[in-house]
């Protein structure tokens, strides 16, 4: 390779959701962009594995439709193949699977508690700042103000787990209420028939079509910093060590891992302390299973009111039979362990999930278990608890973080990655206009 082929405007570390969404926007805007990914495929913690002909997601399973993610795909000209179930979610209440999509909070909570009106009034009050609880109050404590009903607590606990990958005792009530009163609240979503990796493959194709370079099976071992700015990176690829140059960089590997490739000596002590304190990844346990017969009637997601850990079961096969060999139905059941942040007993928590799947899903004992995945620590469902995210900027003026460790307030998942990508790219465009050659503002 010549020096010119190793020189880029933008370097993006990691081809997860945040990295690819950022890279696609940058390349489409006219910046020569390189994405370096250590794995052999795109998607990161929102990707898909092949297991005996089944397309098994390794993390994020649903993609929001009609929001910032779909808008990004349209902007860059990428195919957005997501099929949406109708209704999107059913709730198992008193042994019945209920569609509450037209009745909202009042209908859902009214099925469970006489205190429903008070809770709905509290949710409504949260639409105004004066009705928001204080920062320190958890979602579980906020619900406890209104009721001790275990089913109501179960609904809120499982919503926190489904959307934010954290327990209701760890999620600030302000985050929960902001999300469900002022944001999209994940009302429209769907599955990709190739597994979640399918949309990231589509985005990567659009990125490369526009001239971007994607290096898989490659790793940024060091971001090279001179004079307080990133000037390039050392990359291992195909058994070689390469030095690439760039005007600016964005990292999708999380703030803590980014510190590792920047070098602590290049960052101020107060920032290092903030990153250490903010490095609180959440955890989830997921069981992927398949059956020769249909096990649930929900065409999309089935959530629960009376489970201790099981947040939901997703049914892929109604909408996306391509994800399974002929004659099979594919499902996933997911739980948030306790505690959802920090250390927990994997064996004990997995047993609770398996027991609840047996209790809730008729025929589960005859199902084929494809995989049991525990996502935590360096490979978590969310790198930060929503409401405690780090800023996307860093003390290095031409280095940004993107992804789920630097989410905007009260957002989560791949939608949050799309939002941070848009925000960071707008900052880059303002600071590094197309055509300028300097590496500083």
N, C-alpha and C positions, 0 to 999 in steps of 0.2 A: 504494500500500500504506500502511496505517496503522501507527503505532508498534507496536500490539498484534500485528499479523501478522508483524512482524520481531523479535519477542522470543521466545526459546526457553530451555528449561532446558539443552539440550545442543546443541552444534555439533560435527559430525563433518566433518572435512576429507578428502575423497576417498571414492569409492564402490567401492574395490577390495574384496577379500575381507575384510581386517581392518576396514575402515570400515563395510561393510554388516553384518557380524556383530556389531560393537559397537553400531551404530545400532539394529538389530532388537532386541537385548536391552534397550537403554535404553528404546525406545519401548514395548516390551511390559511393562516394569516401571513405566510410567506417566510417564516423563519426555518432555516435548514436545521432539522432536528434529528438527533440520535437518541434512541431508547435502548438501554442496556438492561437485559433481564437474565438473572442467573439460572432460571429454570428453562425447561425445554418447550414451554408453552406460555401463552398469555393468560391473563386473568387473575393471577395471584391467588388470594383467598376468596375469589369469586369465580373460580374456574371449575373444570369438570374432568373427572377421570373415567376411563373405560374399564368396566369390570364385567368380564364375560358377556359382552354385548350390551350391557346396561350403561347408560350415560349417567354417572353418579356425580352430583355436584359436591365440591369439597368445601363449600362455605355458603355464600349468598345463593339463594335459590330463586328468589323472585326479583323482578325488575319493575320499578314504577313506570307507568305509562302516562303520557300527557303532561309530563313535567320537564325539569331541566335536563334529565338524561336523554329523553327522546328528542328534545330540542337540539341538543348537541349533535346527535346523529344526523338530524336533518341539515344542520348548518354545514357540516363537513361532508355531507353526501354519502353517509354510511347506511346500509340497510339495517332496519330496526325490526327484526323478526321476533316479536313478542306476542303471545296469544293470551288474551285475558279471560279468566273464568267469570261466569255470571250465574249466581252471585259470587263475588270474590272470596267471601268467607262465611262459614256457618259457625255458630256457637253451640256447643253441647250444654244445654241447660236442662237439668232435671231429667236426664236420659233422652232428651229429644234434641235433634240438630235443627237449629232455628236460624232463619234468615232475618237479620235485623237491619238490612241495608236501607230499607225505606223508613224505618221507625226511629233510627238514631239512638242516642244515649238513653233517652227516656224509655223507649221500648225495651232495650237490652237490660237496663238495670231494673226496670219495673217487673221483669220476670223473676227477679232474685230477691228484692228487698222492698219493704214498705218505706224505706228511707230514700227511695229512688229520686223523688222530687227534690229533696234537699241536696243530694249529690249533683243532680243536673243543674240546680240553681248555682251550686258552687263552681261547676264547670263554666256556666254562663258568666258568672262574675269574673272569671279569669280572663275573659276577653278584654277587660280593662285592667290597667296596671294596678289600680287600687284593690282589685280583687285577687291579685296574685299572692300566694303564700310567701313567707320569708325564704331567703336563699337556702337556709340550712335544713328546711323541712323536707323529708323524703316523701316520695309518692305514697308509700305504705302508711306513714304517719298522717298524711293529708286525708287519706281514705278513712283512717281510724277516727278522725274528727266526726264523721257522719255515721259510721256503722261498724259493728264487729262481725257482720255477716261474712262467713268464710268464703262463700261463693262470690260475693262482690270483690273481696280481696283477691280471690283467685283470678277473676277477670282482669283486674288491674295488674296483678303480678305477671300474668301471661302476656298482656299487651306490652309491658315494659320489656319482657324477654324477647318477644317477637320483633319489635321495632328497634330496640336499643341494645339487645344482647346483654342485659343486666337485670338484676333483681329489683323489685320495687322498693326494697329497703335501701338500695344504693343509688337510685336515680332521684335527683331533685324533683320535687313536685312542680317547680316552676318550669323545668324542662318538659315534663310530660304535658302539662297544661298548655304551654306555649305551642307545642307541636300539634296538639289536637284542637286548639281553638284558632290558631293563626297561620298554620302551615298546611301543607297538602294532606297530612294525616294518612298518607299511603292508602288512599281510597281506591285507586285504580292501579292494578299491577298484573303481571302475568309471567308466564314461563317461556323460555326459548326452546324450541324443539330439538336443538342440538345440545341441550344443557346450557347452563349460563355462559360457558366458554364461547358459545355461538355468537353472542353479540360482540364480545371482545375480539373474536376473529374478524368479524365484519368491520369493526372500528380500525383494527390493525391494517386490514386491506385498504381502507380508505386513506389511512395515514401513509402507507407505502405508495399508493397510487399518486398521491400528491407530492412524492419525492422524499418522504422520510425514510430513515434507515432504522430497522429493528434488528438488534443483535440478541438472539436467544442463546442459551448455554454460555453466557458471558457474564462477567461480574466486574463491577467497579470496586476495586480494592482500596482506592484512595482518590479523594478529591484534592487536587493540587491547588493550594492557596498561596498566593503571592501578594504582598502589599494589602492584605485584608480582603482580597476578592478571589473567587474561584477562577482559575485560568484554564482548567482542564481536568483530566482524570487519568488515572492508570487503570487499564482494563485488561483482564485476562480473557482470551478468546482463542479457542482452538489450539490450546497448548502454547500460545504466544502471549507475551506481555506487550501491550500497545499503549502509547500515550496519545490521547486525543486532546484537542483544545476546544474551548467554547467561550462564548461571551457571557453566558449565565447558565444556571443549572436549577433543576427542580427535582426533589427527591420524594419518592413514593414508598420508601422503606420504613417510615416512621421517624420521628425526631430523635429518639434514642440511638437507633442504628445509624442515622445520619451523622450524629456526633462522632460515631466510631470511624467513619470514613473521612471525616473532615480533620479529626485529630483534636483532642481537648486543648492542646496548646494553641490552637487557632481561635478559641472561643473564650469569652469572658467568664469568670467564675460564677457570676450571678445567673447567667443563662444556663450554664451547666447544672446549677442547683435547681432551677425551674424545670428543666428537662427530667432530672432524676425524680423530683416530686410528682411530676405529671405523668410519669411512665407507669400507669395503672391499667393494664389491659384487662378486658373482661374475658369471660370463658363461656363455652357452650359444649354440650354433648349431643351428638347427632347419630341416629340409627337409620341407615338406608336399608330398606327391605323391599322384597318383591313377592307377589303372590300370583297363583294361577287363577284366582277369582277376585272379584272386586270386593274391597274391604270397607270402604267408606263411600257414602253417596255425595259428599261435598265435591263439586267439580274443581275446586281450587284448594282452599285451606279450611281445616277444621280446628277451631280453638276450643278451650275448655275452661269451665268455671270451677271444677272440683278436683283439680290435680295439684299436687305439691310441687312438681318439677316440669312435667310435660306441658310445653307451651302450645304446640300445634302439631298436626300431621298434615302434610301436603300430598295431594294426589296429582301426579304428573300425567298419568296415562289417559285421562279423559280428554285432555286438550292436546297432549304431545305423545301419541303412541310411538313416535319415532325413537323415544328415549329408551325403549325396551325391546327385547326380542319378541316376535309374534307370540301371542298367547299369554303374555305376562303383564301384570300391573305393577307400576313402580311407585313407591312411597318414601317419605322421609318423616321421622319423628324427632323433634328437637326439644331439649331441656336446657334451662339455666341452672347450674349447680348452686349450692349454698356452701360458703359464700360465693357470689359470682365474680368477686374481685379478690385476688389473693389465693392462698393455698386451700385446697379441698381434697377430700378423699375420692379419687377417681373411681375406684372399685365400688365403693358404697353408693356414690351418686349415679353411676351407670346402672347399678342394680335397681335403684328406685325408678329410673326411667324405663327400664325393661319391664318391671312389674306393672307400671302404669300403662304401658302400651298393651300388655296382656289384658289388663282390666278394661281398657277403653275400646280396644279394637278387636272385635270378634273375628277369630281366625288368625290372629297374630302368631299363635304358637305353631301354625302350619306354614308360616311365611319363611322365605329364604332370607337370611341376614346377609346382606352384601358387604357392609362395613359398619364399624362403630368408630366414629371419629371424635376425639377430644381436642377442641381448639382452645389454646390458652397460651400464656407467656409470649414467646416470640412469634407465634402463629395464631393470634387471637381473632375472634369475630369482630371486635372493635379495639383499636389500640388505646383508646381513652374513653372513660365514662362520659357520656354526653353531658355537657355543662362544665366539664373540666378540661377542655381541649387547650392545647398550646396554640400560639399564633402561627399563621402560615409563614410569616417573615422570620428571618434569623438575623443575628448580629452581622453576618456577612451579607453585604448589600445586594449581591447578585446571586443569592442562594435562597430558594424557597422550599418549604415542605408542602406536600399535597397529600390528600387521602384522608383516612378516617382517624388519624391522630390529631388533625388540625381542623376538625369540623366547625362549621358555623354553629351558633348556639341553637340548641333544640333541633338538631337534625341527625340523621344516622344512615348507615349503610351506603350503598352505591350512589344513592341520590345525593348524599352529603359529599361524596367524592366528585360528582359532577359539578356541584355548587362551588367547591373549593377550586376546582380546575378553572372554572370561568373567572372567579375572582382573581386568582393568581395570574392568569394570562392577561387580564386587563391591566394589572400592575406592571407586568413585564412590558407590555406594549407602550405604556406611558413612559417607563424608565429607559427602555431600549428600543427606540423607534427603528423600523426597518430602514436599512441603509446606513445607519450609524455604525462606526467601527470600534468605538471605545468599549472597554469592559466595565466602566463605571458610569454612573448617571451623569 
